[in-house]
């Protein structure tokens, strides 16, 4: 990552060609069996639905799964086998149904949220942007901003996939106008920062630093969980340094009231953040939210459908 920002599918991941993704042959052979088991599960879950409805739902599951494969790298043989395991015993079936229901409820909630966003009125004026590189504690700072009373937005798939990756930066700005603070993609991108700076003058920017050892460890754990393999952490660290160089150079002449450098492990990090924003800190240290743990809780079947 440098001044010419590459477009990747996930924070810290290099670009790849979606058409190059192939399931290993042994896993591809499992798909018909998995489809039949899933069909049986859906038939038990929705006994009154027509066969056409079940088939349509099943097809949607697999189309969505392959789509997410290209977008997020989340579709792997372990997910295929998990569906098989989930329908192999009565107890597992119950758990499968519950996860399926939770996934459906989550999607309804997400849809409702998107509808609310459409009708939100733009809020002109300065914003607060956490522009730390991925795996530096952006989630923790985002939660801290919420605790301080900001109407906050973190990573949003629609903004990232439909707007930013398709070059619809006007839609990114339109979405940004509807909230008060932000963290994660796409707001941390080098291509976005100057646009945000011009679009929302007087905004405050928070850059997060993290030591090399813990950052690489976090990236390795995250990539192992999501992609089933370890990412090249040395290449990732190079991206981190290039992003850091850009940010520090861009904000080199900003006042301490406009630009803050923060380490989320700082025992008084929350107090520093609150002072920077002119707020009262509810505690000295920042809250700790681990995105890798969150991803682990969501890495099963519901993420595929």
N, C-alpha and C positions, 0 to 999 in steps of 0.2 A: 504494500500500500504506500503510495507516495502522493505527490501533488496531483498526478493523474490517477484518480481513485478507480480501482478495479471494482467490478460488481460481483459480489459473492452471494452464495445462498444462505449463509449463516455468518454471524460474527466470527472473525478469525479464519474463515474458510476461503481457500482460493477458488476462482471460478472453475466450473467444470461443465462438460457437455452433457445435457440430460439424456441425449440419445445414446450415450456410451454406457449407461447404467444397465447392467444385466444381472439377473439373479443367477447364481451357480446352478448348473444343470440339476443337481440333486435336490435343490430347493424348488426349482421350477416344476419338478415332477410332483411336488407335494400340493401344488395349487389346486388341481381338480379335487383331491381329497378334502382340502381345506374348504373349498367352495361348497361341497356337499354337506360337510359338517356345519358350516355356517348356515346353509339353507335349512337344515334340520332345526338349528337353534332359532332362526327367525320364524320358522313355521310354528314352533312351540310358543314363541313369544307373542306372535300375532296370528292366532289360529283362524280368525275371521277374515283375514286379508286374502285377496285372490292370489293365485299362483303368479300372475303377471306382476302384482305389486311386490311380492317377495323377490322375484327375479330382478325387477327394476332396482329394488333396494340393494340387492346383492351386487348387481353390476355397478351401482353407484359407489359401493364400498371399495371395490377393486380399482375402479377408475380413479377415485380419490386417493387410494393408497399409492398407485403408481405416480399420480400427480405430485403427491407429497414427497415421493422418492426423489424426483427431480428438484423440488424446491427446498427440501429440508434434509434430505439424506436419512429420513427416519424409517424407511421401509427396508427391512433386512430379513434374512432367513429366520432370525430369532422371533420376529413378530409373526411370521407365517406359522412357525411351530407353536407359538403361544396360542394362536387361535385353535389349532388342533388340540393342544392340551386343554384349552378352556372348554371344549365340548366333549371331552373324553370321559367325564364322570359327573354324576348328579351334583356333587358339591361344587365342582368347577363350573358347571353350567349355571348354577345360581350366581356365582361370582361373575361369570361372563355376562349374565343378564343385568346384574346390578351395574356393572361397568358400562354396558351398552346404554342403560337408562341414564346413568350419570352423564355419559357423553352426549346423549340427546338433549338433556336438560341444559348442559353447558353450551351447546350450540344454540338453543333457544335463547339463553341468556346473552350470548354473543350477538345474535341477530337483533335482540331488543336493544342492546347497547348501540349497535350500528344505526338503528332507527333513531334513537335519541340523539346521536351525534349529528344526523342530518338536520334535525330541527334546532340544534344548538345555535345560539346567536354568537357571531364573532366577538371576541373580546380584544379590542385594539389596545396597544400599549406594550410596555416592556414585558418580557417573559424571563423565565429562569431555565437555563439549559445545562444539563449535566452531560458533558461531552467526553467523559472518560472512555478509553478504549474498552472493548468487551473483556470481561473477566477481571475488571479492576474494582468491582463493588458498585456498579451502577444501580443494581436492584436495591441495595441497602440505602443508597442516597435517595433513590426514588421514593422509597417508603418513608424516609425521614422528611422529605418534602411534603408528603401527604400528612404526616404527623404535625407539620408546621402550618397546615391549613390550606395548602395549595391544591387547586384542581389539577391533578397530575395525569399525564399520559406516558406510559412506557412503550415498549415495542408493540407495534400494531401491524399485524400481517397485511391488512389491506393497504395501509399506508406504504409499507415496505414493498410488497409484491405488485400491487396494482398501480400505485402512484410512482414511487421512486424508481423502481427497476424499469418502468416503462417511460421514464423521462418526464412524467407529469408533475413537475416540481410546483406548478401553480396549485395543484390539488394538495400537495404536501403543505404548502403555506396556508391554504384555506383551512385545512384540518388544524394546523398549528394555532391559528387565530382563535380557535374554540377552547383552548386550554391555557393554563397559567404556567405549568412547568413540565419538563420533559427529560427523559433519559433514554439511552440506547439508540438503536437504528430507527430512522435514518439521520437523526439530528446530529450525531457525532461525526458524520462523514465530512471529509475535507471539502467536498463539493457543496455541501449544505451550509457549512458554517458561515462563509461570506454572505450567502443569500439570506440566512436568518439575521445576520448582523444588519443588513440593509433593510430588511422587511420589518424588523422589530427593534428600532433604535432604543438605546438605553437598557437593553436586556443584560442580565447577569449570567456569567458562564463559570461553570465549575469543572475543573479538570482533575481527574483522579490518577494518582500514581500508585504503583505497586512494585514490590521488589521482584527481580527476575526469577528467583527460585519458586516463590509461591505462585507467581503468574503462570509459569510454565506448568507447574503441577496442576493448577486449576484447569488450564486449557486441555491438558492430557486427559484428565478425568472426564471432562465434558465431552470431548470428541470420542472417547472410548464408549461412553454411555449412548451418545446419539448416533454415531456412525459405525460403532462396533470395531473401530481401529483407532490407533493413536495418530493424531495429527503431527506434522513436523513442527514441533514446538520452537525450534531454532528459527525456522522461517516465520513462524507466528511472532516471535520476539522481534524480528527485523521489522515486521509490519507495525508492531507496537511502537518501536523507536521512530519510525518514519512518521507515524501519526503524531507522536509526541513532539517531534521536531517542527512539524507544520503548526501545531497548536501554539507552542511556545513562541514561535516566530511571529505568528499572526497577532497574538495578544501581547507582544513584548512591550508595547507602549501604553497598555491599559492601566488604569488606576487600580489600587487594591479594592476599591469599591465595585469594580466591574468584573474582575477576573480573580478567581480563587483556585489555588492548587491544594488538593486535599488527599490525605491517605486515610482510607476507611478504617485502618487498624489503629489510628491515632486515638489514645484513650480520652481525649477531649475533642474528638472530631465533630461531634454534634454541636458542641458549644461554638466551635469555629464557624460551622456552617450557619448556625442561627445568627451569630454576630454579623456575618457577611450579608445576611438577608434582612437584618434589622428586626429579628424575631427573638423570642425568649425560648431557650432550649429546655425541653422537658427532662433532659438527662445529659450527662457529659459525653458518653460514647455513642456512636452511631448504632442503630439496630443492625443485626446481622441477618441477612436473607441470602441463602445460598441457591443460586439458579440451577446448579447441577442437581441438588436435592429435589428442586421443583420439577426438573425435567425427568428425574427418575420416577417420580410419582405419576407422571403423565406419559410414560414411554410405552404403555401397553396398547391393547386393542383400541381404546377410545381415541387415541391419537391418529389412528388409521382410518376412522370412519367419520 
